[in-house]
């Protein structure tokens, strides 16, 4: 079982993926035992956080209390698309 993500890791991942825990679980499951390419989950996590942290911080600073995670943005976009057909 993979370690738990920190609050910061979860927040930054939630900016770019719909489900941070599912992403982390998947990354940790890629150990090569299924014949697919093995990855170092901790290195993948560190790289993703390093790449996305400044974008997350900027979005939170810009949007304040209106900040939305990726899942929230996707849901709002879907609702807007559906509303135009209702």
Residue pairs with C-beta under 8 A, 6 or more apart in sequence:
2 24
2 25
2 27
2 28
2 41
5 13
5 20
5 21
5 24
5 45
8 49
9 20
9 24
9 45
9 49
10 20
10 21
11 56
12 48
12 49
12 52
12 53
12 56
13 20
13 23
13 24
13 48
13 49
13 52
14 20
14 69
14 70
14 71
15 52
15 55
15 56
15 59
15 69
15 70
16 48
16 52
16 55
16 56
16 70
17 23
17 70
18 70
18 71
18 74
19 71
24 41
24 45
27 39
27 41
27 44
27 45
28 41
30 36
30 37
30 38
30 39
30 41
31 38
32 38
59 67
60 67
68 76
